[in-house]
Amino acid sequence: MSAAGEPDNERERLRVQLVADKSHHLKNGRFGNPWPSFTEVPPLTFYRHLLTRDTSAAKQSIAEGRAPQVVPLDHAILDAHSDNLQLTWLGHSSVLIHLDYAKILCDPVFSERCSPVQWMGPKRYTRAPCKVKDLPEGIDFLVISHNHHDHLDYNTLREVAAKYPAIQVVAPLGNGPILDAAGFRIVYLKDWWEEITIPMLGKGGHLQYKFACTPAQHITSRGLFDLNKTLWSSWVIEGPFGRRVFFSGDTAYSSTYNNEEGAVCPAFKQIGQVYGPIDLAALAVGGYGPETFFCGVNSKPEHAVRIHEDIGSRKSVPIHWGTFMLTSEPVDEPPARFVREMSARGHSDQAFAILSIGETTPAPSITMSKPDDMAELSGEALRVELAKNKSHHLKNGRFTNPWPSFAIPSMLTFIKDLIFNFDRKAANQAIAQGRVPQVVPLDHTLIEGPASGQMQVTWLGHASLLVQVDGATILCDPVFSQRCSPSQWMGPKRYTAPACQVKDLPDVVDVLIVSHNHYDHLDWNTLREVAKRYPDIRVYSPLGNRGILESVGFRNVFIGDWWDEFRITVPGIDGEFTLACTPAQHMTARGIFDRMATLWSSWVIRGPSGGKFFFSGDTAYSAVYGNESKAECPAFKLIGRVYGPFDLSAIAIGAYAPEHMFSGMHVTPEQAVRIHEDIGSKKSIGIHWGTFVLTNEPTDEPPIRLKSEMLARGHKAEEFSVTSIGETTLAFSPLTSPN
């Protein structure tokens, strides 16, 4: 089903019908507005108006300082690589859209005049908030609505093409030559109702964006003899998470001149039927005075409100005002009339945002359909509801973290940080000074015969664990190689020895859990030895990992999505075990082109006695970079509501420095304490530290910060602490009773 509740095939059927309608194509190769809502003022009448028009009201409003304010761009927001949906107004109709990790620039005009020449023509009365050189790095797409000089500025576009040589451009029919001349290499030209799905180049190609060229009521020309030789359009942009943005470009809704029946443009209701509801819209509201002459090609504020309603916009931002004096209305009149009409028609002030030039506004939050019911749920009833939520699945088959707590720097920023800010001196100095975890021999008396009703965990180094619950033995993320890397001759090398090799593990290992496919968690060489020693072992891992696990040699591989459960029995043990694949905030990749192609997860193990163990795998809690709201990952409180409290947990505490680079995918010790609290863990040990130098922090810093935070938050230090590599930790007694 679509977001609006209509079957998707009905929407697509309507779109296909609309694509087939070419009534806007004229026989002479030009284009027209095929609706009675468009009427043309006779040229002689129009030019007579241009020569005699009164712009005194507009000039007076400028002189009185009633123009929109210009504010500096917020680069902390604009440079972030996040899944936010937000819009920044850059003046007139120029906007920068952030949609699901992509940055999309629309109709950029930064020249002093919107004119064929810079010595005459409409001049700015508000300055541009930036130049092209000041725009964020890594803009992925350019959207052009039509060729008027206040929307297609050749000088600006040349600079955009030079700064972003890989940028991909979408525009309506006929605009290819001028875009090619500006220097763009990748240009897609579309007719009304045509769609194109484009990957983000240079970012793995795993995120797909749909651009739909939708109608507008307007005209085009850049000179005296090219009237309507090129097409004009609005645009709908859909991100990989299904959120949609509408960019009106320049449009009218209903002509005033010679339109006695008050016909309105039907295109916007059709856009709503095919693509609505729209999460965020940029709607033209200015350039209409006097209305007799301009409402056939430009919308007045009241008409913009009707477009807001027709497309089903959740939040709209007025554009096409406050920059160039193109018509006679006072410069502050368009937003005032828009706000007044929105209020008169019963819309709340959450349904629109009047921006300063340079200001950014987010899309409205979309909450779950039954928040009150969800708040009441816990345990199995809550798990069933959560399992229905597939917001972490992208349309291209890849995965994501569907929370605002996840954000990472852009690839360019990340590479710059690796070169200039990635300094392992503190870590290497700590190793040289012997400030590393101790390695102790395995206690085979403890691990060879775990008793029923007992729970214990042995830390084998980094995130490798031997978990024993009610007599069953579960191996988690075993990595015993010298390097966590595609090869053993380069990559991060151990500075502490593993607690053992596969041959030293107990004679019986019942289950293997793999949290995700990073080399420090899924080690091909180690897994190959595990498969040889335990040929019948059952293996559990998140979606997408079956291929690599079976290629290693495992026969019994079970793949799960978040909130999936597996009920299993273990020979010689009465009762049933539950293995639950639970969320984590992380990423995956084993190469350059498979980013997020497989899922990551944490895991819950519940024994027949009712005792519960939590394995975090690798996770983050709250990104520092690009997370201005300091949002926290909600998954762990949900895990606590479904499965908590936990008798024993293993929670990642390391590989976080510098935090602006890594906090989107790794926890700090302080955040690990929050996870300990969120899931309701009675006792936890810190993992994912003390083995490989993956990041900058000193090797002994994670346990020091962990102890400090536990005490600061009123906990006993022994309730969440670290162990020696090879040491076994027992849960507090008694274990949790069965639910």
CORFENZI-V761128 format. One record per residue. N is the residue number from 0. PSI is psi in degrees with one decimal (* if undefined). NEAR is the number of other C-alpha atoms within 10 Angstrom. Layout:
# CORFENZI-V761128
N|PSI|NEAR  N|PSI|NEAR
This chain:
# CORFENZI-V761128
0|150.8|9  1|172.2|15  2|-29.3|13  3|-0.4|15  4|-0.8|9  5|142.1|12  6|135.6|11  7|-32.4|15  8|-29.1|11  9|-39.5|14  10|-45.6|18  11|-36.2|14  12|-42.2|12  13|-43.2|15  14|-41.7|20  15|-39.8|13  16|-41.2|10  17|-35.3|16  18|-38.4|15  19|-19.2|11  20|111.9|11  21|32.3|12  22|-14.0|12  23|-5.3|16  24|121.3|15  25|159.0|14  26|-24.2|8  27|8.9|7  28|-1.7|9  29|-173.3|15  30|159.4|21  31|166.6|20  32|112.7|22  33|30.9|14  34|150.9|16  35|-11.9|16  36|-13.5|24  37|120.6|25  38|146.2|18  39|131.8|16  40|132.3|17  41|138.4|9  42|-42.4|9  43|-42.5|9  44|-42.1|10  45|-46.1|14  46|-32.4|12  47|-39.3|10  48|-43.5|13  49|-36.1|12  50|-25.7|8  51|4.0|8  52|151.6|13  53|110.5|15  54|18.9|16  55|-36.6|12  56|-40.2|13  57|-45.6|21  58|-38.2|16  59|-41.8|13  60|-33.7|16  61|-45.6|19  62|-31.2|11  63|3.1|8  64|28.0|11  65|20.1|15  66|159.5|20  67|147.8|20  68|149.1|15  69|124.5|19  70|155.0|15  71|147.5|12  72|141.5|20  73|92.9|12  74|-21.9|12  75|-33.7|12  76|-45.7|18  77|-28.8|21  78|-10.3|20  79|144.5|23  80|90.3|24  81|171.1|27  82|20.2|24  83|156.9|23  84|115.1|23  85|161.2|21  86|133.1|28  87|125.6|24  88|124.1|26  89|12.9|31  90|145.3|29  91|-120.7|25  92|12.0|27  93|123.7|26  94|152.6|24  95|120.3|25  96|131.8|28  97|119.5|28  98|108.4|25  99|57.9|23  100|-13.6|20  101|148.3|24  102|125.0|25  103|119.9|21  104|129.9|24  105|130.6|24  106|55.9|26  107|127.2|26  108|107.6|26  109|1.9|23  110|163.3|18  111|-30.1|18  112|144.3|20  113|85.9|23  114|159.7|19  115|-24.1|15  116|159.3|9  117|9.4|13  118|-2.2|10  119|163.9|11  120|172.2|15  121|126.1|17  122|147.9|18  123|138.7|18  124|-8.0|18  125|138.4|18  126|156.6|17  127|144.9|21  128|-11.2|20  129|172.4|17  130|172.7|15  131|-37.6|18  132|-20.7|11  133|-7.3|10  134|158.0|18  135|154.4|17  136|154.6|17  137|37.7|20  138|129.6|22  139|-37.7|22  140|149.1|23  141|129.5|23  142|127.6|27  143|131.2|25  144|-34.5|27  145|-177.8|26  146|8.1|25  147|149.0|18  148|-22.0|20  149|5.5|24  150|-33.3|21  151|97.4|24  152|110.1|21  153|-42.1|21  154|-44.1|14  155|-43.8|17  156|-34.9|23  157|-40.3|17  158|-38.3|16  159|-45.7|23  160|-36.1|21  161|-38.7|15  162|-34.4|16  163|75.8|17  164|-22.2|14  165|5.3|18  166|143.6|22  167|134.6|22  168|135.1|22  169|140.0|24  170|160.8|26  171|168.6|26  172|143.6|19  173|-9.3|19  174|6.7|23  175|-49.8|18  176|-43.7|9  177|-34.1|14  178|-38.8|22  179|-42.9|14  180|-31.5|12  181|-17.8|19  182|9.2|15  183|138.6|22  184|-30.1|14  185|104.8|14  186|129.2|18  187|124.3|15  188|132.0|17  189|151.6|21  190|168.4|21  191|137.7|24  192|2.1|23  193|146.6|17  194|153.9|18  195|135.6|15  196|124.9|13  197|133.6|15  198|160.1|18  199|113.1|20  200|144.7|15  201|4.2|12  202|35.6|14  203|-15.0|14  204|16.5|14  205|-12.3|22  206|125.1|26  207|138.0|21  208|130.8|24  209|127.7|17  210|120.3|23  211|121.5|24  212|109.6|26  213|157.9|26  214|159.8|25  215|158.3|26  216|105.1|29  217|-165.8|23  218|172.1|24  219|153.7|19  220|152.5|16  221|-2.6|16  222|-161.6|10  223|-24.7|6  224|12.5|8  225|27.9|11  226|122.4|14  227|24.1|20  228|-22.7|21  229|156.9|21  230|158.2|28  231|159.8|32  232|165.3|27  233|177.2|26  234|140.3|28  235|130.1|21  236|124.2|24  237|127.5|22  238|174.4|23  239|-17.3|24  240|5.2|21  241|-1.0|16  242|147.5|17  243|141.5|23  244|141.3|29  245|128.6|26  246|113.8|27  247|-19.2|28  248|-129.1|25  249|128.1|28  250|158.1|28  251|173.6|27  252|-36.4|28  253|119.5|25  254|146.2|28  255|-39.7|22  256|124.1|18  257|39.3|15  258|64.6|16  259|-30.8|9  260|-5.9|9  261|34.2|14  262|140.4|15  263|153.1|18  264|121.7|23  265|-9.2|18  266|-33.6|19  267|-35.8|25  268|-36.0|18  269|-39.0|19  270|-41.6|26  271|-39.1|20  272|-36.5|20  273|-40.2|22  274|-10.9|25  275|164.4|25  276|156.4|23  277|133.1|25  278|-34.9|23  279|133.0|28  280|143.9|27  281|113.6|28  282|129.5|26  283|132.8|28  284|-6.4|29  285|177.7|31  286|38.3|26  287|-6.7|23  288|133.2|21  289|145.3|16  290|-30.5|19  291|-36.7|14  292|-28.0|22  293|-10.3|22  294|-5.9|28  295|-20.2|27  296|-17.7|25  297|146.5|28  298|140.6|30  299|167.6|24  300|-39.6|26  301|-35.1|19  302|-34.5|22  303|-35.9|27  304|-38.9|26  305|-38.3|19  306|-42.9|27  307|-43.9|27  308|-43.2|19  309|-40.7|19  310|-8.7|22  311|46.7|22  312|132.5|23  313|-30.4|20  314|133.0|22  315|146.0|28  316|120.7|22  317|135.0|26  318|-175.0|29  319|46.3|25  320|166.8|23  321|19.1|27  322|-55.1|23  323|140.9|22  324|89.1|21  325|-26.2|19  326|-170.7|20  327|-10.7|18  328|149.5|22  329|145.3|21  330|-23.8|28  331|3.2|18  332|-42.1|18  333|-50.2|25  334|-33.5|22  335|-44.9|12  336|-35.8|16  337|-47.1|22  338|-43.4|20  339|-42.3|15  340|-38.1|18  341|-44.2|21  342|-43.2|13  343|-30.6|10  344|12.2|12  345|16.2|8  346|141.8|15  347|165.2|12  348|-3.5|12  349|-10.1|11  350|0.5|17  351|164.5|25  352|122.5|18  353|113.5|18  354|151.7|22  355|156.5|19  356|124.2|27  357|-9.0|21  358|151.2|19  359|139.6|21  360|140.1|19  361|162.3|16  362|157.0|23  363|146.6|15  364|144.5|9  365|114.9|8  366|169.1|7  367|154.3|10  368|-27.3|8  369|68.6|8  370|-39.1|9  371|-44.0|9  372|-42.9|10  373|-37.9|14  374|-26.7|9  375|-19.4|9  376|155.1|15  377|173.9|18  378|-142.7|15  379|-37.8|12  380|-40.6|12  381|-41.4|19  382|-43.0|21  383|-42.4|15  384|-41.9|13  385|-34.3|16  386|-20.7|14  387|-19.3|10  388|114.1|12  389|33.6|13  390|-13.9|14  391|-3.5|17  392|125.6|17  393|159.3|20  394|-20.7|16  395|9.2|14  396|-1.9|12  397|-173.8|19  398|164.8|26  399|172.2|25  400|111.3|23  401|34.0|18  402|149.0|19  403|-10.6|20  404|-11.5|28  405|123.8|29  406|143.7|26  407|154.5|24  408|157.6|20  409|160.2|19  410|-40.7|14  411|-43.7|11  412|-41.4|17  413|-44.7|17  414|-41.3|13  415|-42.4|12  416|-39.3|16  417|-37.5|13  418|-44.2|10  419|-24.3|9  420|-0.7|13  421|94.3|16  422|112.6|16  423|16.7|16  424|-44.3|12  425|-41.3|13  426|-46.2|21  427|-35.8|18  428|-40.9|13  429|-39.6|17  430|-45.1|19  431|-30.7|11  432|4.1|8  433|19.7|12  434|64.4|16  435|159.2|20  436|146.8|21  437|147.7|15  438|123.4|19  439|154.3|17  440|148.7|11  441|141.8|19  442|89.8|12  443|-24.0|11  444|-38.9|8  445|-44.2|13  446|-16.5|21  447|-25.6|16  448|63.1|15  449|138.9|18  450|152.4|15  451|142.7|16  452|6.7|17  453|147.1|20  454|132.1|26  455|158.3|24  456|137.4|26  457|123.6|26  458|122.4|27  459|6.7|30  460|143.9|29  461|-119.9|25  462|15.5|26  463|130.1|26  464|151.6|24  465|108.3|22  466|134.3|29  467|119.4|27  468|121.7|26  469|39.7|22  470|-13.1|23  471|148.0|24  472|124.3|23  473|126.7|21  474|129.5|22  475|129.8|25  476|54.4|26  477|126.1|27  478|105.2|26  479|0.5|23  480|164.8|18  481|-29.3|19  482|143.9|20  483|87.3|23  484|160.7|19  485|-23.0|14  486|161.1|10  487|11.1|13  488|-2.0|10  489|162.2|11  490|173.2|15  491|127.0|17  492|147.1|17  493|139.1|18  494|-6.9|18  495|143.5|18  496|152.6|18  497|156.5|22  498|-24.6|22  499|178.7|17  500|172.1|15  501|-36.6|18  502|-19.6|10  503|-5.0|10  504|163.4|18  505|156.8|13  506|-30.4|12  507|120.2|14  508|120.1|21  509|-36.2|19  510|142.7|21  511|130.6|23  512|129.3|24  513|121.2|25  514|-32.8|27  515|-179.1|26  516|7.7|26  517|149.9|18  518|-23.4|19  519|7.0|24  520|-33.1|21  521|99.1|25  522|110.4|21  523|-47.8|21  524|-44.4|13  525|-44.6|17  526|-33.5|22  527|-39.4|16  528|-38.3|16  529|-43.9|23  530|-36.2|21  531|-41.9|14  532|-33.7|16  533|73.9|17  534|-23.6|13  535|8.7|14  536|143.8|20  537|132.9|19  538|132.3|23  539|132.1|25  540|160.9|25  541|170.7|26  542|141.1|20  543|-9.5|21  544|1.7|23  545|-45.7|19  546|-50.9|9  547|-35.3|13  548|-39.8|24  549|-33.0|14  550|-26.0|11  551|-30.9|17  552|4.5|16  553|139.3|21  554|-30.3|15  555|85.4|15  556|130.4|17  557|126.3|16  558|134.1|16  559|154.3|21  560|168.2|21  561|135.2|24  562|4.9|22  563|146.5|16  564|148.3|18  565|124.1|15  566|121.9|10  567|158.8|13  568|154.1|15  569|128.5|14  570|132.9|7  571|-1.0|8  572|127.1|13  573|142.9|13  574|179.2|12  575|139.8|15  576|148.0|22  577|128.3|17  578|122.8|21  579|126.8|23  580|111.0|26  581|159.8|27  582|159.3|26  583|159.5|25  584|103.4|29  585|-158.8|24  586|172.2|24  587|156.0|19  588|144.8|16  589|-1.5|16  590|-162.6|9  591|-31.2|8  592|10.1|13  593|26.8|14  594|125.5|19  595|17.8|23  596|-19.5|23  597|158.7|21  598|159.9|29  599|160.4|32  600|164.3|27  601|176.5|27  602|145.1|26  603|134.3|21  604|122.4|24  605|126.2|23  606|168.7|26  607|-22.3|19  608|-10.5|20  609|-9.3|20  610|145.2|25  611|136.5|27  612|139.9|29  613|130.5|27  614|115.8|25  615|-19.0|28  616|-132.3|27  617|130.5|28  618|161.4|26  619|175.9|27  620|-40.2|27  621|115.5|26  622|146.7|29  623|-46.7|21  624|128.8|24  625|21.8|25  626|66.6|22  627|-30.4|13  628|-5.9|11  629|38.5|14  630|145.5|15  631|147.6|18  632|121.4|23  633|-8.2|18  634|-35.2|18  635|-35.5|25  636|-36.2|18  637|-40.3|20  638|-41.1|26  639|-39.0|20  640|-32.6|19  641|-44.0|20  642|-16.6|23  643|166.7|23  644|161.7|20  645|141.2|25  646|-33.9|25  647|140.5|29  648|152.2|28  649|114.7|28  650|131.2|26  651|141.2|28  652|-2.6|29  653|179.1|28  654|55.6|27  655|-7.3|22  656|139.3|20  657|142.5|16  658|-30.9|19  659|-20.4|17  660|-38.5|24  661|-8.5|22  662|-11.8|26  663|-18.3|28  664|-7.3|25  665|149.8|27  666|151.7|30  667|164.7|24  668|-37.3|26  669|-39.4|20  670|-31.9|20  671|-36.3|26  672|-37.5|24  673|-39.0|20  674|-44.2|25  675|-42.7|27  676|-44.6|16  677|-40.6|19  678|-10.3|22  679|49.9|21  680|131.6|23  681|-32.6|19  682|133.9|22  683|152.4|26  684|148.6|22  685|132.9|26  686|-175.9|30  687|46.5|25  688|169.1|23  689|19.5|28  690|-54.4|23  691|143.7|22  692|97.2|20  693|-25.7|18  694|-168.7|19  695|-25.0|19  696|148.5|22  697|146.3|22  698|-25.9|26  699|5.0|18  700|-42.6|18  701|-48.6|24  702|-30.7|23  703|-47.4|12  704|-33.7|14  705|-49.6|24  706|-43.3|21  707|-42.9|14  708|-38.7|19  709|-45.9|22  710|-39.4|12  711|-30.2|12  712|12.4|11  713|16.0|8  714|160.5|15  715|138.1|13  716|-34.3|16  717|-9.6|13  718|-20.1|18  719|103.6|24  720|-174.0|18  721|164.0|24  722|172.2|19  723|154.4|19  724|124.7|27  725|-9.5|23  726|145.3|19  727|133.9|20  728|130.3|19  729|146.8|15  730|154.9|22  731|148.2|15  732|150.9|10  733|165.0|11  734|163.6|18  735|139.6|19  736|156.6|10  737|146.7|11  738|*|8
